Amino acid sequence: MRHVLAEGCLLEPQVRAHAHEMFAVLSDPAIYEFENEPPASEQWLHRRYELLESRCSSDGSAYELNSEYWRRGIGSAAVQAMLHELGTQYEVERYVAVLKASNFRSLGLLRRLGFGSADESEAAAWRDTPDELVMVKAARRIADAP
Ligand SMILES: CC(C)(COP(=O)(O)OP(=O)(O)OC[C@H]1O[C@@H](n2cnc3c(N)ncnc32)[C@H](O)[C@@H]1OP(=O)(O)O)[C@@H](O)C(=O)NCCC(=O)NCCS
């Protein structure tokens, strides 16, 4: 995996060496207003990141950002850069995001990046629980560029 440069931030592949610094970030209750819970211990997070180094997430976890830095455009810049990376380097043609319907911050970020609501049949295929929204966006192919 490559490092991806976004406006105002550098996206690095997640590795276990990040666990110590990320434990403090992920212990912030603000992150869990809509779903999930903080890591049980730094040791647990270390194990988890070790597993994720394999690049095969089994639970479809989404992005998280230290709440001290929210609403500065970092989240959308980072996700936009990752969409570009997926489209250009991995030929991904369609992006799908699943989020809690109440997560207005995440919904705002996705709308800002051009995601729209999936139609009901596609949403049903992705949704795990009734309180989730499914948003989709077609990747802009190089051939479509002006
Ligand atoms: C969701 C999250 C990544 C957004 O990151 P961010 O860097 O704050 O997002 P941005 O500054 O790029 O904002 C993008 C859009 O999101 C929406 N948004 C973000 N914070 C908001 C807030 N406090 N109130 C209302 N809308 C908000 C806005 O529509 C914003 O666009 P705008 O500033 O042009 O109005 C961040 O809030 C977070 O980590 N939340 C906790 C974890 C989580 O919910 N992850 C997503 C799971 S699906």
PDBQT file of the ligand as one rigid body, heavy atoms in Angstrom, charges set to zero:
ROOT
HETATM    1  C1  LIG A 201     -17.200  11.856  10.693  1.00  0.00    +0.000 C 
HETATM    2  C2  LIG A 201     -15.836  12.537  10.893  1.00  0.00    +0.000 C 
HETATM    3  C3  LIG A 201     -14.732  11.667  10.312  1.00  0.00    +0.000 C 
HETATM    4  C4  LIG A 201     -15.873  13.892  10.127  1.00  0.00    +0.000 C 
HETATM    5  O1  LIG A 201     -14.534  14.428  10.066  1.00  0.00    +0.000 OA
HETATM    6  P1  LIG A 201     -14.263  16.004   9.931  1.00  0.00    +0.000 P 
HETATM    7  O2  LIG A 201     -12.825  16.203   9.650  1.00  0.00    +0.000 OA
HETATM    8  O3  LIG A 201     -14.834  16.710  11.113  1.00  0.00    +0.000 OA
HETATM    9  O4  LIG A 201     -15.140  16.363   8.642  1.00  0.00    +0.000 OA
HETATM   10  P2  LIG A 201     -15.002  17.690   7.759  1.00  0.00    +0.000 P 
HETATM   11  O5  LIG A 201     -14.445  18.818   8.574  1.00  0.00    +0.000 OA
HETATM   12  O6  LIG A 201     -14.297  17.342   6.489  1.00  0.00    +0.000 OA
HETATM   13  O7  LIG A 201     -16.513  18.035   7.464  1.00  0.00    +0.000 OA
HETATM   14  C5  LIG A 201     -17.198  17.458   6.340  1.00  0.00    +0.000 C 
HETATM   15  C6  LIG A 201     -18.693  17.684   6.476  1.00  0.00    +0.000 C 
HETATM   16  O8  LIG A 201     -19.200  16.873   7.533  1.00  0.00    +0.000 OA
HETATM   17  C7  LIG A 201     -20.283  17.573   8.203  1.00  0.00    +0.000 C 
HETATM   18  N1  LIG A 201     -19.919  17.821   9.613  1.00  0.00    +0.000 N 
HETATM   19  C8  LIG A 201     -18.747  17.524  10.226  1.00  0.00    +0.000 A 
HETATM   20  N2  LIG A 201     -18.801  17.900  11.526  1.00  0.00    +0.000 NA
HETATM   21  C9  LIG A 201     -20.030  18.423  11.725  1.00  0.00    +0.000 A 
HETATM   22  C10 LIG A 201     -20.697  18.985  12.835  1.00  0.00    +0.000 A 
HETATM   23  N3  LIG A 201     -20.095  19.067  14.045  1.00  0.00    +0.000 N 
HETATM   24  N4  LIG A 201     -21.951  19.439  12.691  1.00  0.00    +0.000 NA
HETATM   25  C11 LIG A 201     -22.583  19.369  11.486  1.00  0.00    +0.000 A 
HETATM   26  N5  LIG A 201     -21.991  18.837  10.379  1.00  0.00    +0.000 NA
HETATM   27  C12 LIG A 201     -20.739  18.380  10.495  1.00  0.00    +0.000 A 
HETATM   28  C13 LIG A 201     -20.466  18.875   7.444  1.00  0.00    +0.000 C 
HETATM   29  O9  LIG A 201     -21.419  18.662   6.429  1.00  0.00    +0.000 OA
HETATM   30  C14 LIG A 201     -19.080  19.099   6.842  1.00  0.00    +0.000 C 
HETATM   31  O10 LIG A 201     -19.075  19.887   5.700  1.00  0.00    +0.000 OA
HETATM   32  P3  LIG A 201     -19.055  21.506   5.844  1.00  0.00    +0.000 P 
HETATM   33  O11 LIG A 201     -18.000  21.859   6.851  1.00  0.00    +0.000 OA
HETATM   34  O12 LIG A 201     -18.735  21.977   4.449  1.00  0.00    +0.000 OA
HETATM   35  O13 LIG A 201     -20.435  21.896   6.310  1.00  0.00    +0.000 OA
HETATM   36  C15 LIG A 201     -15.556  12.829  12.383  1.00  0.00    +0.000 C 
HETATM   37  O14 LIG A 201     -16.653  13.559  12.910  1.00  0.00    +0.000 OA
HETATM   38  C16 LIG A 201     -15.380  11.568  13.236  1.00  0.00    +0.000 C 
HETATM   39  O15 LIG A 201     -14.293  10.997  13.286  1.00  0.00    +0.000 OA
HETATM   40  N6  LIG A 201     -16.469  11.128  13.924  1.00  0.00    +0.000 N 
HETATM   41  C17 LIG A 201     -16.403   9.961  14.832  1.00  0.00    +0.000 C 
HETATM   42  C18 LIG A 201     -16.295   8.628  14.126  1.00  0.00    +0.000 C 
HETATM   43  C19 LIG A 201     -17.373   8.449  13.072  1.00  0.00    +0.000 C 
HETATM   44  O16 LIG A 201     -18.534   8.823  13.248  1.00  0.00    +0.000 OA
HETATM   45  N7  LIG A 201     -16.925   7.889  11.937  1.00  0.00    +0.000 N 
HETATM   46  C20 LIG A 201     -17.795   7.611  10.801  1.00  0.00    +0.000 C 
HETATM   47  C21 LIG A 201     -18.507   6.305  10.986  1.00  0.00    +0.000 C 
HETATM   48  S1  LIG A 201     -19.582   5.994   9.613  1.00  0.00    +0.000 SA
ENDROOT
TORSDOF 0
